[in-house]
Amino acid sequence: MTTISQNIDLYNQLSKELKHEKKSDLDKISKGRYDINNIEYKTVLIHNIPFIFTCDEVDHIVCKNNHSIIIENDLIKDIVPSHTIKTDNFDIIYDAGKKGGIVVTPGFINTHAHPPMYLMRTAMVLDEGEGIDETIAAMPKWERQMTFEDQTVSTIGDLTEQQKNGVTSTVSHYATFFPIEYATKITNHNTINAISVASNTHPENNPELIEILAKNQNTYKSRLAISLHYLYKSTPEILSKIKGLMEQYNLIFTFHMAESEMVVEKCKEKYGMNEVDTLEKFGILNKDLIASHCIYLNKKDIEKLSKNNVGISHLPTSNTIHKSGVFPFWGFEESGFKNISLGTDGVVSKSRLDILSEAYQTRITHLYKKTIKFSLLFKMMTVNGARVAHMKDRGKLLPGMKADIAFWKLKDRGFIPYDKNKPISLIGNLITHGGRSVRDLMINGKFIIQRRKHKLVNESKLLEKTQIAHMGIRERVSNL
């Protein structure tokens, strides 16, 4: 087991190793869309944007044509018609109208991910297995062979890949806190760091660990939360303590709900009731709960989740690959439920860590009854995710919101052609065309990705370290 000082040394070492040796393009000269007056920038003008897609104050989708976004520090100060702007006195002017133009959206919000499992890509050919229960049984064999450094490198890989796909905020669900914290600092990501209070791979985890972390949470960049893999893995004592921690420290609690029929039955065997009723009994069926998967639920369960304003993370690709079942989307819709967001899960559930393919998979999966509108899918990636994750200042491009912005090249495959008389059609193109990555990405008012390259992390070095770490784990697993 590594000590705290060794962990800090590892963080410093990785920060140094993964930095670019040369200054980024943004730090060199004014070039292309960038007009740079001060590399230590605080004020940014995103100018001449052909199309801005966002939700307004009442969550209606709007398209703003030929507008500009004014940013000061980490906040959006204003969004105004481009012709009204004087371009003096900005540290950086980004001309979104050049070279065919840029489509701008809020950064996407991923409400369910397992970043330290990134090194497990290709570890198991899961779609040839029997299903989710077999997969869950197999994963700890790999996870127990991961070192602290493996977990940190893995999380950096996971978060940077999400960022390249337009994700700026992520709910991470895992058993170790500091690898996610260090990766969050290195990548400048917005991370909710949900730590398991009962873990197969980390049996030392318990509610007391959460309390220790909670007392220091103001010193961390990531935001602490509580997690469990499955409810039946817990005890009545732990559930009571979870309630107390949620209330005392204002923490979110997240877990995999009704992911398989076995999980449902295990909960009934242990508590004498299903998961929804168990949560209600222990006082944790509320707005601070994020329930993922949520497949085997009846009408009464859905009504209780809706009444108590629970947040849902829908994972259609994971559910399909693992043969888990079909999320009752239309049952939630008919109940008037508004808190359905999207998650990627981990790379053992899908290889591509992007929300856009989850949105498309959602549309395909639920065609058995009606068609989910692209506007609703857009909300699931943005405002719904922000509401579920309690990120009131993210998910929209409005004055006073955090400047988390995804820049998509308009003159690109999949975007063109589109209906110029109805530009909202671009949202459908964005969701349905596979293989899309951001041209640029801003988190908290800072450019993280420029010209499709990560500014904070040398991706070539990261990929080398990732491959070496992956093969190291494979060798250790094979020697068991």
Secondary structure, DSSP 8 states (H G I E B T S, - for coil): ---HHHHHHHHHHHHHHTS-SS--HHHH--BTTEEES-SS--EEEEEEEEEEEEE-TTS-EEEEEEEEEEEETTEEEEEEEGGG---TT-SEEEETTSTT-EEEEE-EEEEEE-GGGGGGTTS--GGGSS-HHHHHHHHHHHHTT--HHHHHHHHHHHHHHHHHTTEEEEEEEES-SHHHHHHHHHHT-EEEEEEESS-SS-TT--HHHHHHHHHTGGG-SSEEEEEES-GGGS-HHHHHHHHHHHHHHT--EEEEES-SHHHHHHHHHHHSS-HHHHHHHTT--STTEEEEE--S--HHHHHHHHHTT-EEEE-HHHHHHTT-----HHHHHHTT---EEE--B-TTT-S---HHHHHHHHHHHTTTT----HHHHHHHHTHHHHHHTT-TTSSS-STTSB--EEEEESSSBTTBS--TT-TTHHHHHHHHSSS---SEEEETTEEEEETTEESSS-HHHHHHHHHHHHHHHHHHHHT-
